[in-house]
């Protein structure tokens, strides 16, 4: 699964969370592009992989934002 801007926005909306546009760009760069290893294999993330990684990243962002307040 490749992460699209629309899918990312849906996930963030469902979690009722706001993240900076820089973080959105990073997430789209990391999970929105095909990854090819040095030996030429294509790595494909499952939807579960992407959602779990988004959850972890967004959660750490939320915790950092709470500490600043």
N, C-alpha and C positions, 0 to 999 in steps of 0.2 A: 504494500500500500504506500502510495506517495501522499504526503500531506499537502493539501491545497489550502489556500487562504480561507476559502469558505468553510472547510472542515475545521480548521483551527479556530475560526470565529465561533462556530457552533459549539465546540468543546468549551471554549472560554465562557460563552454565554450560559451554557448548561451549568458550569461551575460557579456562575455569577462572580466572575473575577475580572479585574482590569489589569493588564500588563502593559509595560512601555512598548512602544513600537519597535525599539531596538531588540527587545526580547522576541517579539513576533518575527522579526526578520531572521534572527538567529535560528529559531525553531523551524522556519520555512526552509532555510538554507540546509539545515541538518537533516530534516525528515521529508523535504519536498523534492529532493533530487536523487537520482539513481546513484548508488555507490558501487564502484568497481574496484575490486582488490588488486593488488600488485600482480597476481597470477591470472587476472582476467575474469574472475568470477564476479557475477552480479549479486549483490546482497539486497534482498528484498525484505523489508520490515513487514510484519503482520500488523493488522489493525490493533490487536492487543498490545504489541510491542510499542507502537506509536502512542497509544492512549496512556499506557503505563509510564512511559518516559515523560510525556506531557504533564501527567499528574504529579510526578516527582519534581519536575522543574518548576511548575506553577506553585506547588506547595512550598518549596524552598524560597521562592520569590515572595509569597504571602508572609512567611515567617520573618523574612528580612524586613519587610515593610512594617510589620507589627513591632519589631525591635526598635525601629527608627522613631516610631511615635512615642 
